[in-house]
Amino acid sequence: MSKKPTELESAALTNFTPAGQAALYHIHLAQQAEKDEKAALDAEKKRQEKAREENRPEELRAGEIVDRWIKEWCPPLYQFLDIFSPPHLTIGIFIFAHLAFWYTVPWYFHFVIPWPTTYFIPLYCSWKSIYSSKDRVLWLSYWPILGVLEYFEILLFRDQARSMVRWPKLKAIFCIVMYSIIDNQVILDSRGKPKDKKPIFGAVKLMKKILPSSPREKEKDKEEERTSSSGRENDKAKDKDRQSSGQKARSGGDEKAQKAPKKPK
């Protein structure tokens, strides 16, 4: 069953002159632009309402803020804490257990303090990365750095590392920074506009020059080399053309000067 035609459609059926068709076409464009503008205003209004609902201080929960902060700053820590309970609860228990261990256990057991953040969390996340291939480069970078750190610890401190009071805390902080996000790399699209953000971890940043490049990066480097080499060849060809045209112009000027009759003195 056909729908009832609109006034514009009925006018288009009855008006066959080119001027009338052009007028009807312009009317249709104006109506469509008005509809598009209204839809854009409605979408912007909905976006603003959604942002206001998300940013209401009275409806925000402190636990959600802490969870979001941990996930944005250190995803491996969030992944490990989420095993036992919500991360904002587990992090409190984690800190309390560390402080209790610090003040109750004798000093010669303080070397155990950095073990959860230095070994247990990276071991769990490395095991997960084997099956999911996510953050595999991070853990391939983290373990050599930790090995070098352990080597220098044995080389410099030897047995005295257990008697140092502040060293376990410094070591734990250093290891946490190594698998934390320290910067974000902006990914551009084909038009040169920012499309997405790629997190950069501390260990990857430190080991980037040593790690082998991926096949995609190699292809990009080859394409850049090709474009740069083709650009150089084009520049050389242009320089040769300019030199040849300049030589032709000079030779033509010399021939004209030779053919020109000498003026009598």
Backbone bond lengths (Angstrom), bond angles and torsions (degrees), N, CA, C in turn:
res aa  C-N    CA-C-N  psi(-1)  N-CA   C-N-CA  omega(-1)  CA-C   N-CA-C  phi
1 M - - - 1.457 - - 1.522 108.83 -
2 S 1.320 115.88 125.65 1.460 120.90 -176.38 1.521 110.20 -76.35
3 K 1.331 115.08 146.43 1.457 120.33 177.54 1.524 110.01 -79.54
4 K 1.324 115.13 159.07 1.467 120.16 178.28 1.515 109.34 -71.24
5 P 1.343 119.56 126.35 1.469 120.81 -177.28 1.524 110.93 -67.53
6 T 1.317 115.03 148.90 1.463 120.77 177.20 1.522 109.96 -78.67
7 E 1.334 115.94 173.68 1.472 120.41 179.65 1.524 110.77 -63.21
8 L 1.324 116.99 -38.03 1.464 120.14 179.91 1.523 110.87 -67.29
9 E 1.351 116.97 -41.21 1.456 120.08 179.26 1.532 111.87 -68.50
10 S 1.321 117.01 -40.25 1.470 119.47 178.14 1.525 110.94 -66.61
11 A 1.359 116.64 -36.80 1.473 119.31 176.93 1.519 110.59 -67.06
12 A 1.313 117.06 -35.30 1.464 120.11 178.94 1.518 111.18 -67.91
13 L 1.343 117.68 -32.21 1.457 120.70 179.22 1.525 112.42 -73.16
14 T 1.340 116.75 -29.57 1.471 120.22 -176.42 1.517 112.84 -94.78
15 N 1.344 117.94 -20.67 1.457 121.05 -176.79 1.519 108.62 -105.14
16 F 1.329 117.43 112.78 1.456 121.96 -176.20 1.518 113.50 -109.12
17 T 1.315 118.05 -0.12 1.466 119.06 -179.23 1.530 109.39 -76.48
18 P 1.343 119.13 150.16 1.480 121.10 178.72 1.519 113.37 -59.38
19 A 1.335 116.62 -38.67 1.469 119.89 -179.81 1.525 110.33 -65.70
20 G 1.315 116.20 -40.73 1.457 119.28 179.14 1.524 112.06 -67.02
21 Q 1.338 116.14 -41.53 1.463 119.56 177.69 1.532 111.40 -63.14
22 A 1.346 116.29 -39.56 1.465 119.82 178.55 1.524 110.95 -65.01
23 A 1.337 116.22 -40.66 1.466 119.73 178.88 1.528 110.78 -64.13
24 L 1.338 115.48 -43.42 1.463 118.96 178.40 1.539 111.36 -63.60
25 Y 1.343 116.31 -36.20 1.466 120.11 179.00 1.531 110.65 -65.48
26 H 1.325 117.15 -42.19 1.465 120.64 178.36 1.527 111.53 -66.08
27 I 1.336 116.25 -36.29 1.469 119.48 176.79 1.527 110.18 -64.40
28 H 1.348 115.81 -41.27 1.469 120.41 178.61 1.535 110.92 -63.02
29 L 1.340 117.29 -41.85 1.468 120.64 178.37 1.522 111.26 -63.34
30 A 1.331 117.06 -41.04 1.464 120.49 179.83 1.531 110.62 -64.92
31 Q 1.333 116.54 -42.07 1.467 119.70 178.74 1.531 111.45 -64.98
32 Q 1.346 116.37 -40.97 1.460 119.87 179.38 1.531 111.42 -65.98
33 A 1.339 116.94 -39.84 1.475 120.38 177.52 1.525 110.86 -63.29
34 E 1.345 115.85 -38.71 1.458 119.67 178.11 1.532 111.19 -65.30
35 K 1.342 116.18 -40.21 1.469 119.51 177.58 1.528 111.40 -65.02
36 D 1.344 115.98 -42.80 1.468 119.98 179.59 1.521 111.32 -63.27
37 E 1.325 116.81 -41.48 1.465 120.85 179.15 1.530 111.09 -64.10
38 K 1.322 115.68 -40.86 1.463 119.67 178.44 1.533 111.01 -65.31
39 A 1.347 116.19 -41.38 1.469 119.51 178.31 1.524 111.25 -64.09
40 A 1.338 116.85 -39.71 1.470 119.99 178.40 1.522 111.16 -65.43
41 L 1.334 117.33 -39.75 1.468 120.36 177.74 1.524 111.28 -64.99
42 D 1.346 116.11 -40.55 1.468 119.34 178.02 1.531 111.49 -64.38
43 A 1.343 115.68 -41.25 1.471 118.79 179.13 1.523 111.57 -65.15
44 E 1.345 116.91 -40.33 1.465 120.20 177.80 1.521 111.23 -66.11
45 K 1.328 116.75 -37.35 1.463 120.23 177.71 1.528 110.97 -64.81
46 K 1.341 116.92 -42.63 1.465 120.16 177.89 1.519 111.79 -64.11
47 R 1.356 116.03 -39.27 1.461 119.79 179.21 1.526 111.03 -64.04
48 Q 1.341 116.87 -42.05 1.462 120.29 178.77 1.528 111.46 -65.73
49 E 1.335 116.59 -40.29 1.467 119.49 177.51 1.527 111.26 -63.71
50 K 1.338 116.28 -40.65 1.464 120.01 178.44 1.527 111.06 -64.80
51 A 1.347 116.48 -41.12 1.469 119.67 178.54 1.520 111.22 -65.08
52 R 1.336 116.84 -38.41 1.474 119.35 177.72 1.524 111.36 -65.88
53 E 1.342 116.17 -38.09 1.465 118.82 178.28 1.530 111.67 -67.23
54 E 1.347 116.67 -37.43 1.462 119.44 -179.95 1.522 112.41 -71.83
55 N 1.325 117.54 -29.51 1.464 121.31 -174.32 1.529 113.32 -101.93
56 R 1.304 116.54 21.89 1.462 118.63 176.27 1.524 109.79 -77.49
57 P 1.329 117.91 118.02 1.465 119.27 -177.14 1.515 113.39 -63.46
58 E 1.329 116.86 -31.99 1.467 118.68 -177.16 1.524 112.38 -73.00
59 E 1.370 117.04 -19.16 1.454 119.43 -179.23 1.527 113.18 -102.22
60 L 1.338 117.05 -7.13 1.456 119.93 179.30 1.521 110.81 -78.72
61 R 1.309 115.87 143.63 1.450 121.37 177.86 1.523 109.22 -107.19
62 A 1.326 115.41 140.68 1.460 119.68 -178.08 1.525 111.15 -63.32
63 G 1.340 116.72 -35.51 1.461 119.87 179.99 1.516 112.27 -63.79
64 E 1.347 117.50 -40.29 1.456 120.62 178.92 1.522 110.99 -65.95
65 I 1.330 116.92 -37.35 1.464 120.47 178.35 1.520 110.42 -64.62
66 V 1.348 116.92 -44.20 1.463 120.68 179.17 1.528 110.82 -64.44
67 D 1.338 117.15 -42.43 1.467 120.47 178.89 1.529 111.07 -61.84
68 R 1.330 116.36 -43.66 1.464 120.13 179.29 1.525 111.37 -64.21
69 W 1.335 115.81 -39.81 1.458 120.46 179.84 1.529 110.90 -65.39
70 I 1.337 118.13 -43.24 1.470 121.23 178.99 1.526 110.46 -65.46
71 K 1.322 117.60 -40.93 1.458 121.37 -178.27 1.520 111.81 -67.37
72 E 1.336 117.23 -38.31 1.461 120.51 179.95 1.521 111.60 -74.84
73 W 1.320 117.76 -33.70 1.458 121.54 -175.49 1.527 112.24 -86.61
74 C 1.347 117.14 -43.64 1.471 120.86 -175.46 1.529 109.43 -143.81
75 P 1.334 118.33 84.06 1.469 120.36 -179.90 1.528 115.01 -58.26
76 P 1.352 120.94 -38.51 1.478 118.76 177.55 1.526 113.27 -61.29
77 L 1.338 116.97 -38.71 1.465 119.96 177.47 1.524 111.04 -64.81
78 Y 1.335 116.49 -40.77 1.472 120.86 176.84 1.528 110.52 -63.06
79 Q 1.320 116.67 -41.90 1.466 121.14 -179.66 1.525 111.22 -63.09
80 F 1.339 117.28 -38.05 1.456 120.52 -179.57 1.537 111.58 -75.19
81 L 1.329 117.32 -42.52 1.465 120.44 -178.18 1.520 112.02 -68.59
82 D 1.330 116.46 -27.48 1.463 120.49 -177.76 1.532 112.19 -71.97
83 I 1.324 118.57 -9.32 1.461 121.19 178.49 1.529 110.98 -67.04
84 F 1.318 116.66 -43.18 1.456 121.49 -170.98 1.530 112.46 -87.59
85 S 1.324 116.72 -45.39 1.470 122.19 -177.18 1.522 107.64 -165.15
86 P 1.337 119.32 -179.10 1.462 119.14 174.38 1.526 111.89 -54.40
87 P 1.336 118.28 136.38 1.469 120.69 -172.18 1.523 114.75 -56.97
88 H 1.359 118.30 -32.30 1.468 118.22 -178.82 1.532 111.38 -69.02
89 L 1.331 117.79 -25.19 1.464 120.29 173.97 1.522 111.64 -81.98
90 T 1.337 116.58 -41.56 1.460 120.50 -177.47 1.521 111.55 -66.58
91 I 1.335 117.51 -36.02 1.460 119.64 -179.04 1.524 110.73 -66.40
92 G 1.344 117.18 -35.18 1.464 120.02 176.61 1.524 111.58 -65.77
93 I 1.335 116.39 -45.18 1.467 120.54 177.60 1.525 110.37 -63.06
94 F 1.330 115.49 -39.48 1.459 121.61 -179.89 1.533 110.84 -61.00
95 I 1.330 116.94 -47.29 1.472 120.92 -179.66 1.527 110.79 -67.48
96 F 1.325 116.30 -41.45 1.468 119.68 179.04 1.533 111.22 -62.39
97 A 1.331 117.31 -41.68 1.467 120.47 178.78 1.522 111.34 -64.31
98 H 1.334 116.86 -38.56 1.460 120.39 177.82 1.526 111.37 -63.67
99 L 1.330 116.01 -45.53 1.472 119.23 -179.83 1.527 111.01 -65.24
100 A 1.333 116.91 -40.61 1.464 119.71 178.53 1.528 110.89 -63.69
101 F 1.326 115.77 -40.80 1.465 118.95 178.06 1.529 110.73 -65.76
102 W 1.327 116.35 -37.97 1.474 121.21 -178.28 1.530 111.64 -63.16
103 Y 1.334 116.58 -41.78 1.466 119.70 -173.10 1.527 113.83 -94.47
104 T 1.318 118.92 -11.50 1.471 120.18 -177.10 1.529 113.62 -109.09
105 V 1.311 117.32 -30.51 1.467 120.91 -176.23 1.533 108.67 -89.07
106 P 1.312 119.64 144.70 1.467 121.61 177.61 1.522 112.57 -58.02
107 W 1.334 115.92 156.55 1.466 121.48 -172.68 1.515 112.79 -63.62
108 Y 1.334 118.68 -27.88 1.459 119.19 -177.59 1.524 112.71 -76.42
109 F 1.342 117.84 -0.60 1.463 121.79 170.95 1.534 112.26 -105.86
110 H 1.321 117.23 4.94 1.462 120.02 -178.02 1.524 112.86 -69.55
111 F 1.332 117.28 -16.08 1.466 118.67 178.78 1.528 111.74 -67.31
112 V 1.351 117.14 -13.36 1.472 120.45 178.90 1.535 111.17 -79.01
113 I 1.328 117.76 -15.73 1.474 121.13 -174.57 1.528 112.62 -58.35
114 P 1.341 120.66 -45.90 1.475 118.28 -177.45 1.526 114.54 -77.90
115 W 1.321 119.59 -2.54 1.457 120.33 -175.33 1.535 114.45 -59.41
116 P 1.342 120.18 -44.76 1.484 117.96 179.92 1.517 113.07 -58.59
117 T 1.346 117.17 -47.79 1.466 119.78 -177.21 1.517 112.84 -78.98
118 T 1.336 117.07 -23.71 1.463 120.42 -176.50 1.520 112.41 -89.90
119 Y 1.345 118.08 -34.55 1.462 121.40 -173.18 1.532 113.14 -121.29
120 F 1.334 118.02 -49.28 1.469 120.17 -171.17 1.524 112.16 -67.55
121 I 1.329 117.36 -50.17 1.468 120.07 179.80 1.531 111.54 -62.76
122 P 1.351 119.29 -48.84 1.476 118.21 176.90 1.529 114.05 -62.30
123 L 1.341 117.69 -34.43 1.467 119.00 178.20 1.526 110.97 -64.80
124 Y 1.325 117.08 -43.77 1.460 120.31 179.75 1.533 110.77 -64.62
125 C 1.323 116.89 -45.24 1.467 120.32 -178.55 1.523 111.34 -69.29
126 S 1.337 117.58 -33.09 1.465 119.84 176.11 1.529 110.41 -66.78
127 W 1.323 116.67 -40.23 1.463 120.52 176.92 1.530 111.01 -63.11
128 K 1.329 117.34 -39.93 1.473 120.70 177.57 1.526 111.25 -67.03
129 S 1.340 116.32 -36.68 1.468 119.40 -177.93 1.523 112.37 -70.19
130 I 1.336 117.74 -21.45 1.465 120.21 178.35 1.530 110.52 -65.19
131 Y 1.327 116.76 -37.52 1.468 121.20 -176.52 1.527 112.59 -91.45
132 S 1.332 117.11 -30.35 1.464 119.02 -177.22 1.520 113.42 -101.19
133 S 1.344 117.66 -11.71 1.471 124.11 -177.81 1.518 112.96 58.43
134 K 1.324 116.90 18.55 1.449 120.90 176.98 1.523 109.66 -94.72
135 D 1.316 116.95 134.28 1.471 123.66 179.98 1.526 111.87 59.57
136 R 1.331 116.84 27.32 1.469 118.91 179.29 1.526 110.91 -67.08
137 V 1.323 116.52 -36.92 1.465 120.48 178.92 1.528 110.62 -64.72
138 L 1.336 116.28 -34.55 1.461 120.30 179.18 1.521 110.89 -60.49
139 W 1.331 116.88 -48.66 1.465 119.84 -176.56 1.515 112.45 -76.76
140 L 1.332 118.00 -27.27 1.459 120.29 171.09 1.531 111.54 -65.63
141 S 1.318 116.42 -26.27 1.466 120.72 176.59 1.527 111.86 -86.91
142 Y 1.334 116.35 -33.11 1.465 120.51 -173.61 1.532 111.87 -69.45
143 W 1.333 117.14 -45.09 1.463 119.39 -173.47 1.531 113.50 -66.82
144 P 1.343 121.13 -38.91 1.476 118.25 172.77 1.527 113.45 -62.33
145 I 1.334 116.76 -37.75 1.469 119.11 177.82 1.518 110.81 -64.02
146 L 1.336 116.48 -42.53 1.461 119.91 177.70 1.526 111.35 -64.35
147 G 1.356 116.67 -38.45 1.460 119.48 177.43 1.523 112.36 -62.64
148 V 1.326 116.44 -41.65 1.470 119.99 177.27 1.523 110.50 -65.21
149 L 1.343 116.95 -40.45 1.466 120.57 177.99 1.527 111.41 -62.66
150 E 1.333 117.34 -43.41 1.458 120.75 178.23 1.534 111.27 -64.40
151 Y 1.328 115.82 -38.01 1.465 119.14 179.73 1.530 111.06 -64.18
152 F 1.328 116.71 -45.85 1.468 119.32 178.70 1.522 111.81 -67.36
153 E 1.327 116.93 -32.06 1.464 119.69 176.43 1.535 110.78 -63.20
154 I 1.327 116.58 -45.08 1.466 119.82 178.08 1.523 111.06 -67.73
155 L 1.345 116.13 -38.37 1.458 120.39 -176.27 1.527 111.95 -69.69
156 L 1.334 116.82 -38.81 1.462 119.72 -175.31 1.524 112.62 -89.89
157 F 1.342 116.55 -46.27 1.470 119.81 -171.72 1.527 112.92 -97.04
158 R 1.358 116.24 -30.73 1.465 121.01 -176.75 1.530 110.26 57.29
159 D 1.313 118.05 -126.53 1.469 120.61 -178.75 1.519 112.61 -77.28
160 Q 1.321 118.03 -11.10 1.460 120.62 -178.29 1.522 112.76 -75.26
161 A 1.340 117.85 -12.64 1.465 120.23 -179.06 1.524 111.17 -62.22
162 R 1.333 117.86 -31.58 1.463 120.57 179.28 1.523 111.82 -71.98
163 S 1.320 116.40 -27.35 1.463 119.17 -178.87 1.522 113.03 -86.34
164 M 1.331 117.97 -7.93 1.472 120.60 179.93 1.522 108.97 -80.32
165 V 1.324 115.16 130.81 1.465 120.08 -172.84 1.525 111.33 -81.67
166 R 1.327 117.88 -42.45 1.465 121.56 -173.77 1.522 113.32 -88.79
167 W 1.311 118.51 -19.30 1.457 120.48 -174.62 1.531 113.92 -60.72
168 P 1.337 120.93 -42.43 1.476 118.89 178.48 1.522 113.60 -57.71
169 K 1.343 116.62 -40.79 1.467 119.43 179.47 1.525 110.85 -66.19
170 L 1.332 117.63 -43.28 1.465 121.08 179.35 1.527 110.97 -63.02
171 K 1.313 115.70 -39.46 1.458 119.93 178.81 1.527 111.16 -65.16
172 A 1.330 116.70 -42.76 1.471 120.34 178.87 1.529 110.91 -63.76
173 I 1.343 116.94 -42.76 1.477 120.11 179.35 1.525 110.50 -63.56
174 F 1.328 117.18 -42.22 1.467 120.86 179.30 1.525 110.88 -61.39
175 C 1.326 117.74 -43.65 1.459 121.06 -178.64 1.526 111.47 -67.85
176 I 1.337 116.95 -36.56 1.467 119.16 177.69 1.523 110.54 -65.53
177 V 1.340 116.93 -40.35 1.468 120.25 177.90 1.520 110.82 -63.51
178 M 1.332 117.33 -33.08 1.461 120.87 -178.52 1.526 112.16 -63.54
179 Y 1.344 117.93 -35.64 1.472 117.77 177.41 1.523 112.25 -108.89
180 S 1.316 116.58 29.22 1.459 122.49 172.88 1.530 109.54 -106.94
181 I 1.324 115.56 158.87 1.466 121.08 179.18 1.522 108.12 -81.99
182 I 1.320 116.69 117.38 1.464 120.84 -178.89 1.521 112.24 -103.71
183 D 1.336 117.65 -15.34 1.460 120.50 -179.27 1.520 108.70 -160.70
184 N 1.330 116.43 166.17 1.462 122.79 177.72 1.522 108.90 -127.70
185 Q 1.326 115.30 127.42 1.460 121.17 178.24 1.527 109.36 -93.56
186 V 1.325 116.21 125.86 1.460 121.48 -178.57 1.526 109.02 -81.37
187 I 1.332 116.48 125.89 1.462 122.69 178.68 1.516 108.16 -97.82
188 L 1.324 117.05 126.64 1.456 123.03 -178.04 1.525 110.03 -99.07
189 D 1.329 115.81 149.65 1.455 120.39 175.98 1.526 110.16 -87.49
190 S 1.329 116.70 -170.29 1.459 120.64 -178.46 1.522 113.00 -65.87
191 R 1.324 116.82 -23.79 1.469 120.65 179.18 1.518 112.90 -88.49
192 G 1.327 116.99 -2.42 1.459 120.12 -179.70 1.511 114.38 86.46
193 K 1.335 117.78 11.94 1.457 121.45 178.98 1.529 110.10 -97.57
194 P 1.340 118.04 147.50 1.477 119.53 -179.91 1.522 111.28 -64.14
195 K 1.335 115.42 125.53 1.461 121.61 -177.83 1.520 112.29 -105.19
196 D 1.328 116.92 -41.46 1.457 121.61 -175.40 1.522 109.32 -156.04
197 K 1.345 115.93 171.46 1.453 121.83 178.27 1.522 109.05 -120.91
198 K 1.324 115.38 134.50 1.456 121.36 178.81 1.532 108.70 -109.27
199 P 1.348 118.00 120.92 1.467 119.02 -178.92 1.520 111.76 -70.23
200 I 1.323 116.25 142.24 1.464 122.97 177.78 1.520 107.73 -115.64
201 F 1.326 116.39 119.16 1.457 122.20 179.98 1.530 109.90 -89.02
202 G 1.344 114.55 157.75 1.452 119.53 -176.88 1.505 113.27 -62.80
203 A 1.343 117.92 -41.94 1.462 121.06 -179.24 1.521 111.45 -66.47
204 V 1.333 117.17 -40.74 1.464 120.68 179.20 1.524 110.17 -66.60
205 K 1.341 116.73 -38.66 1.461 120.84 177.86 1.522 110.93 -62.90
206 L 1.320 116.38 -38.24 1.462 120.77 -178.34 1.523 112.22 -74.80
207 M 1.333 116.98 -33.10 1.467 121.25 -174.96 1.534 112.60 -104.65
208 K 1.312 118.15 11.72 1.459 120.64 -173.83 1.526 112.22 -63.55
209 K 1.323 117.17 -37.71 1.465 120.08 -177.98 1.528 111.99 -73.10
210 I 1.335 117.34 -23.86 1.464 121.18 -177.81 1.522 111.22 -90.40
211 L 1.341 117.43 -32.19 1.466 120.79 -176.19 1.525 111.29 -68.10
212 P 1.336 118.28 144.74 1.470 120.01 176.08 1.522 110.50 -70.51
213 S 1.314 116.28 145.34 1.456 121.00 -179.46 1.523 110.40 -77.31
214 S 1.315 115.81 149.81 1.460 121.70 179.87 1.530 110.35 -74.66
215 P 1.360 117.57 162.76 1.476 119.72 179.03 1.525 113.24 -58.24
216 R 1.322 117.46 -35.26 1.468 119.69 178.89 1.514 110.93 -65.43
217 E 1.347 116.06 -43.46 1.457 119.05 178.77 1.527 111.12 -64.39
218 K 1.351 116.92 -37.46 1.461 119.89 176.83 1.529 110.79 -62.55
219 E 1.341 116.54 -43.15 1.459 119.92 178.09 1.522 111.58 -62.40
220 K 1.343 115.88 -40.62 1.467 119.07 177.62 1.526 111.16 -63.10
221 D 1.343 116.00 -42.90 1.463 119.80 179.11 1.526 111.04 -62.66
222 K 1.354 116.56 -40.96 1.456 119.67 178.35 1.528 111.18 -64.21
223 E 1.328 116.56 -41.70 1.467 119.60 178.89 1.521 110.79 -63.77
224 E 1.346 116.26 -41.27 1.464 119.22 177.64 1.522 111.32 -63.44
225 E 1.343 116.71 -40.74 1.457 119.85 177.40 1.524 111.18 -63.56
226 R 1.351 116.23 -40.80 1.465 119.33 179.00 1.518 111.33 -63.76
227 T 1.351 115.37 -45.78 1.468 118.52 179.95 1.521 111.31 -63.57
228 S 1.344 116.32 -40.66 1.473 119.16 -179.95 1.526 110.61 -67.61
229 S 1.365 117.26 -40.80 1.472 119.99 179.32 1.524 111.13 -66.81
230 S 1.356 116.47 -40.61 1.471 119.22 177.66 1.524 110.64 -65.28
231 G 1.352 116.53 -37.86 1.461 119.85 176.79 1.514 111.58 -64.03
232 R 1.343 116.90 -40.36 1.466 119.90 177.73 1.525 111.12 -64.83
233 E 1.356 116.29 -42.83 1.459 119.31 178.58 1.523 111.36 -62.25
234 N 1.345 116.19 -40.45 1.464 119.27 178.22 1.529 111.06 -63.99
235 D 1.329 116.18 -40.38 1.465 119.68 178.15 1.524 111.19 -64.41
236 K 1.347 116.27 -40.89 1.465 119.53 178.28 1.520 110.73 -64.17
237 A 1.343 116.41 -42.06 1.466 119.97 179.12 1.525 110.94 -63.35
238 K 1.344 115.88 -40.56 1.461 119.00 178.10 1.524 111.35 -64.87
239 D 1.346 116.48 -40.73 1.463 119.48 178.03 1.529 111.32 -63.10
240 K 1.355 116.61 -41.52 1.465 119.96 177.40 1.516 111.58 -62.47
241 D 1.348 116.19 -42.86 1.471 119.63 178.09 1.515 111.21 -61.81
242 R 1.332 116.74 -41.55 1.458 120.08 178.59 1.524 111.64 -64.17
243 Q 1.347 115.56 -42.39 1.456 119.09 179.69 1.520 111.18 -65.38
244 S 1.360 115.34 -42.79 1.474 118.36 179.78 1.520 111.14 -65.51
245 S 1.350 117.05 -41.15 1.474 119.40 178.58 1.528 110.49 -65.75
246 G 1.349 116.77 -37.61 1.458 119.37 177.33 1.518 111.81 -65.67
247 Q 1.351 117.36 -40.72 1.461 120.53 177.82 1.521 111.03 -64.82
248 K 1.359 116.98 -40.95 1.466 119.97 177.94 1.524 110.82 -62.89
249 A 1.345 115.11 -41.01 1.469 117.98 179.97 1.526 110.56 -64.83
250 R 1.337 116.65 -39.45 1.463 119.70 179.19 1.523 111.27 -67.01
251 S 1.354 115.62 -44.35 1.475 118.79 179.30 1.521 111.28 -64.01
252 G 1.344 116.36 -38.34 1.467 119.26 177.17 1.515 111.55 -65.32
253 G 1.322 116.71 -38.26 1.464 119.63 177.67 1.509 111.75 -67.00
254 D 1.342 118.04 -38.32 1.468 121.20 178.01 1.517 111.09 -65.71
255 E 1.361 117.37 -40.81 1.463 120.23 178.29 1.525 111.50 -63.67
256 K 1.327 116.53 -41.28 1.473 119.86 178.24 1.516 110.98 -63.88
257 A 1.351 114.46 -39.13 1.464 117.40 -179.59 1.526 110.88 -67.38
258 Q 1.344 117.57 -34.55 1.450 120.34 179.13 1.532 110.83 -72.12
259 K 1.362 117.49 -39.53 1.465 120.73 -178.53 1.531 112.30 -74.22
260 A 1.305 117.75 -24.24 1.464 119.81 -177.17 1.526 110.17 -65.75
261 P 1.362 119.41 135.54 1.477 121.34 179.83 1.520 110.21 -68.48
262 K 1.326 111.79 145.32 1.475 117.85 178.71 1.509 110.13 -76.64
263 K 1.300 116.84 138.03 1.459 122.16 178.44 1.537 110.05 -75.16
264 P 1.332 117.63 137.66 1.475 118.32 176.73 1.516 110.75 -68.87
265 K 1.301 114.45 144.86 1.469 119.57 179.36 1.507 110.60 -76.42
